[in-house]
Amino acid sequence: MSNGAETRIKRSQIKILTAAEEVFLRNGFVGTNMDAVAEHAGVSKQTVYARFKSKEALFIQVVEQMTGGAAHDIGEDVEDDFEGTSVEDFLTNAAIDQLSIVMTPRLMRLRRMVIGEVERFPELGKSLYENGPQRSIRRFVKAIAHYSRLGELRETDPYTAATHFNWLVMGGPTNVAMLLGDTAIPSEQDLTKHARESVEIFLAAFREAERALS
């Protein structure tokens, strides 16, 4: 296959995935058909089936692309440089970044859609979990282990501490938005305030006693 043909196929796939994301998020899996995706993408239904063999395959690809993209935006696929950054500054910045990227109508709709289809597509729930909470927790594990070695945090199990911190940051805002809808997503100012308060609570529990009292 020539480079030109490969490029055309790639462009076609991107166009279809972009259109499919919008249609799936608007209509859900059951309410979406390949005709609607083809029309929205401006291609034939035959082209959609040539690139993605079934609606199920297309749905899986859309979800995996969205979850992987969010993880990339947060920076969870790169190594953090902790040098010269205090534990408070690192956790605060990481929490604000995570909230600002995850707490959007697009990703909340994705989460609702995947939860609604988890019995039909259990692998999607796993993909969302692995590319979402688990990647965040693994990132915090590295940070907590680093700052524990420096003595800025007391010795503890890094995974347990990272899990506590992740859900301290994400639990409240996510549940509100999931149950009450997009209009309940907190403002940027409120998310920043929540991130700072979450770090304060976490450090009150996990900072070395003499540092906490100083």
N, C-alpha and C positions, 0 to 999 in steps of 0.2 A: 504494500500500500504506500502511495506517495505521501510526502509530507503535506502536500496541499489537501489531499483527501483526509488525512488524519486531523488536520486543522479544522476542516469543515465539519467532521464528525464531532470533534470536541466542542465547537461552537454550538452545534445543534443540541448536544447533551446539556450544555450550560443553559441554553435558552429554555429547554424543556424543564429542567430542574427548577429554574427560577419561576416559571409559570406554575409548575406543579406545587411548589411551596405555597404560593398565594392561594391556589384553589383548595388544597388540602386544609390549610389553616382556616379558610372561610367556611368550607362545607363539611369538613371532617372526612374520614376515610369512606364511610358508607355513602355519604352524599356526593362523592366525587366520582366521575367517570372519565375515561380516556378521551372521549370526544371533547369534554370541557377543557381538559389540559391542552389538547392539540389546538383548539380554537384560541385559547389564551396565549399559547406559544407562537401562533402563526405558522404552524406546520401541519402536515397531514397526520391522521391517526396512524397510518402505516409507518410513518417516520418515528412516532412515539414508541410503537411496538418494536420497531427495528432496534432502537437504542435501549429500551427497557422492556423486557419480555412480558410483563404483566403489571397490573395496577399495584399488586403487592410489592413487587420488586422496586417499582418507582417510589412507593411510599417509604420503604426501608431506606432507599438511597437519599431521599429528601431529609428524613430524620437524622441520619448519620452525618450528612453534610452540615445540617444546622447545629447539631451538638458539637461536632468537631470544630466548626467555625467559632462558636462561642468560647470554647476552651482556648483557641488560638488568640482571640481578641483579648482575653484576660491575661494572656502570657503564660499559661500553664504548660506550654510545650517548650519553654526555654528555661535555662538555669538562672535562678535569681542570684544577684550579687549582693551579699549582705554587708560587705566591707564598708565601714564608716556609717552604717545606718543602725540606729537604736532599735530595739525590739518594738517599742511603742510606735515609732515612725513606720517601720516595715509593716506591722500588722494593720495599722490605720490605713496606710496607702493601699495595701492589698484588699482590705475589706471594702473601701470606697470603690475601687476599680471593679471588684466582683459584683457589688450591688448595682453599679451604674450600667453594667453590661447585661446582667441576668434579668434585672427587674425592668423588662420592657414588654409591651404588649405582644410582640412577636414571639419571644421565648416563653412567656406565660401561656400563650395559646398552644405552642408546641407541647409544653408540659401537660396541659389539659388533654390535648389530643392523644398523646402517648398513653397517659393513664387510662383514658377511655377505651383504648385498643389493646391494653396490656395482656388481656386473656387471649386475644387473637394473635398478637405478635409479641410474645414475651421477650424476644431478643431485643425489641426496641426499648422496653423498659430497662433492660440491662445496659444497652448502649447509652441511654440517657443518664443512667446512674454512673456508669464508668467515665463518661465524658463530662459529667457535671460534678456532683458532690465528691466522687472519689478522687478526681483529678485535683480538685481544690484541697481536699484533705491531705493528699500526698504532698502538695506544695507546702502546706502548713507544717507537715511532719518535718520536712527538711529545715524549715525556719526555726521551729521549736527546738529541734535537736541542736542546731547551731547555737542558739542563744542560751540553751542550757549548758553547753560546753563552756561558754563565756562567763557563766555565772549570773546572767541577767534573768534567767528563769530557774526555778528550783528543779531539781532532778525529778523527772516524772516519765511516764510512758508517753513518748511523743505522739503516737497514733491516737491514744485516748484523749490527750489534750487537744490535738488538732481537730478531732471530731467534735469535741465540746465547742471549740472556737468557731468552726464552720457553721454549726447550727445555731449558735448564739447570734451570729451575724445574719444568717439566711432564713432561719425558721419563721420568725414573726412576719416580716415583709412578704415572704413567699406564700404563707398560708392566707394572709389577708387578700392578696391579689388572686390567688387560686379560687377562693370561695366567693369573693365579692366582685370579681371582674376587673377589667383593665382600668376603670376609673378609680379603683381603690389602690392602684400602685402609688406608693409614696412619692412625694416630690424629691428632686435632687437634694434640696436643703434638708429635708427630713431624713433621707437615706444617709447623708453625711453625718448628721447628728447621731443617728442610730449606730453607724459604724464606730464613731468615737466612743459612745457609751458602751458598746460591746467590748471594745479593747480595754476600757477601764475596768469593766467587770472581770474580764479574763485575767488581766494582770493582777487584780486584787486577790485572785485565787491562786495564780501560778508564779507570781514574782517571788524572788527570794525575800524572806521576812525583813532583813535589814534594809533592803532597797525599798520595799513597800512603805517602810516607816520613815525613810529619809525625806 
